């Protein structure tokens, strides 16, 4: 072992230990690793920032933005709506939700697919009494498995394809992963459909706000002329909110106030006082094509929505909404009010706010921040609220479909296809620029950009060839399929400590070098790395999908092995067999 090889392995080892230690943010660990690599001379200073220009970074960032746009569109939720009433028990809920996440993960970023369906799962769990702990982990694991099926389903596949370009001069194609990935996906889904019973049933969502609940919000929405809902009954309108929103009052001809029955028929320009949670209100308003009375008149441009409590010393306490004239004084609008005793029955404009009321405000980011300060309001812990934000229907799905088609036909490279789709969504104002910046998970981008040059140093110093030599000594008495299985297990083992993307950057060159030393085709070994690094089912830290569900599912570290260990063993056995079948050694 040369000095440079020793330094490269030592740097990777220290990086892994810092990841395990967990006291420093993982993106900061990656940056420290990059600085150290330059300092000890194994990463050329001129190439230190090449990782941030890598296609992988562009693809991951663009995929997160596209997934956010699809999630906000509400299309997936609408498509699932006819099915949800039939999913009354976990035995039906788990395969339906896990299957849906798995299918979507095949064509878009797996964490985006999971994020799109998590609200649907949580809403379904609330209605049927199913604990989120039984639904979310199977969905997370399904998203990881679904990502194996196509090139763009997982960043690990994209990285492996890049390594193949360096080795044989040509990357894997869009569907080269499909024979192996689809077989694992089908068997994995069958296991998850029954294996969810291994998970705890009584876990509560984590987080400081888990036990905090508010009375229903009240907002005003107008039925515009020409709407398809003119003549609909109150019962039909409430059904569009899945029974989670009530039409409390109908205001007609500006001043006439009615408490409607279920069969009350609505007319054009009726103003409805709706009661419900913000996300439920937003869903009904979007489906019914209603116009928020305050939100419709708010100024255009990038906006934010915030929840805040009115304290006793706020200028709003004791003032009517109309008297406060928030739009003229602060450039913001009041969308909804929550009051503990439920005493909101008239027009919001005439409502006299009290200390303890919780309000939903909408306005430009800077104006909203200034208004919260000036009005001495107390912001609640941040949560995603889309009430008052416009939707763009099927546009995100269509844009994503066009991008995927162009990539599959090799008209554009993967990075350009995703980047172009992201720009198109911004141009069509599906997301604002501010929302786009908030959507992208910058720590993940920093991690990738910083670790690409560091992991490449293991290869450029000859370290991958050295490890491959050690492994070839271990497998020389094994059949070739045994070497593939060992590499798959090794990639699966290091992923929890090195992050799945970083694990591929380290293990893929080692796999290719091992294949060369054994005189075998490198493709099966690269496939083994892709499968192993994508399938971390044992910890919440190896993949961001597992991390995403930990809090909402109320999971503990050891819960992942309950479901993940048997699934991991299944993936090793089935994955090795399928690789040997479709990628001859």
KACORLIN-V105972 format. One line per field, one symbol per residue. phi: phi as a letter, one per 30 degrees, with the letter a starting at -180 (. if undefined). psi: psi as a letter, one per 30 degrees, with the letter a starting at -180 (. if undefined). burial: + if it has 24 or more other C-alpha atoms within 12 Angstrom, else -. A space follows every 50 residues. Layout:
phi=???
psi=???
burial=???
This chain:
phi=.dddddddddddddddddddeidcedddeddddddddddcicceedcdcd ddcdeedddddddddddddddddiddddddeddeddccbedcdddddddd ddddddbbedddddddcedddddddddciddeddcddedddddddddddb ecdbddddddddddddccibdddecdddeddddddddddddddcdedddd ccdcedjdcdccbcdedbbcbcddeiddcdjddeddddddchicbcddbc cbhibdcbcdddcdccceidcccccldeddddddedddidcdddddcddd jebbbbcacdddcdeddicdddddhddddbibbccabcbecidbbcdddc dcdbdjdccccbleeddddddedddhdcddedbdbcejcdcbhdeedddd dddddddddidbdeddddddddddddddidbdddddddddddedddeddd dedddddddddiddddddddddddcdccdeddddddddddddddedcbid ddddddddddddddddddicddedddddddddddccccbdcdbdddddcd dedidceddddecddddddddddddddddddcbed
psi=kleeeeeeeeeeeeeeeeeeegfkkfeeeeeeeeeeeeefgfjkefgegf efgkeeeeeeeeeeeeeeeeeffgeeeeefefeeffiflefeeeeeeeee eeeeffflkeeeeeeefeeeeeeeeeefgkkfffeeeeeeeeeeeeffel egfkfeeeeeeeeeefefgklklegffeeeeeeeeeeeeeeefffffflk fgkkkalfgegklllklklkkkjlkfkffkflleeeeeffgggfkkjekk kkhefkkkjllfgkkklkgkkkjkkaleeeeeeeeeefhlkkeeefflla lkllkkklkjlfgkffkgkleeefheeeefglkkelkkkegghjfakeef kjklkfkkljkklkeeeeeeeeeeghljklkkljkgkfkllhbgeeeeee eeeeeeeeggelleeeeeeeeeeeeeeggekleeeeefekjeeeeeeeee feeeefeeeffgeeeeeeeeeeeegfgllefeeeeeeeeeeeefeffgke eeeeeeeeeeeeeeeeefhlkfeeeeeeeeeeffijgflfffkfeeeefe effglleffefeeeeeeeeeeeeeeeeeeeefik.
burial=----+-++++++-+++-++------+++++++++++++--+++---+++- ++-+++++++++++++++++++++++++-++--+--+-++++++++++++ +++++++++++++++++++++++++----+++++++++++++++++++++ ++++++++++++++--+---+++++++++++++++++++-++++++-+++ ---++--------+-+++++++++----++---+++++++++++++++++ ++-----+-+----++++++++++++++++++++++++++++++++-+-- -+++++++++---++++-+-+--+-++--++++++++++----++++++- +++++++++++++++-+++-++--+-++++----+++++++++-+++-++ --++--+-----++++++++++++++--+++++-++--++++-+++++++ +++++++++-+++++++++-++-------+++++++++++++++++++++ ++++++++++++++++++-+++++++++++++++++++++++++++++++ ++++++--+++++++-++++++++++++++--+-+
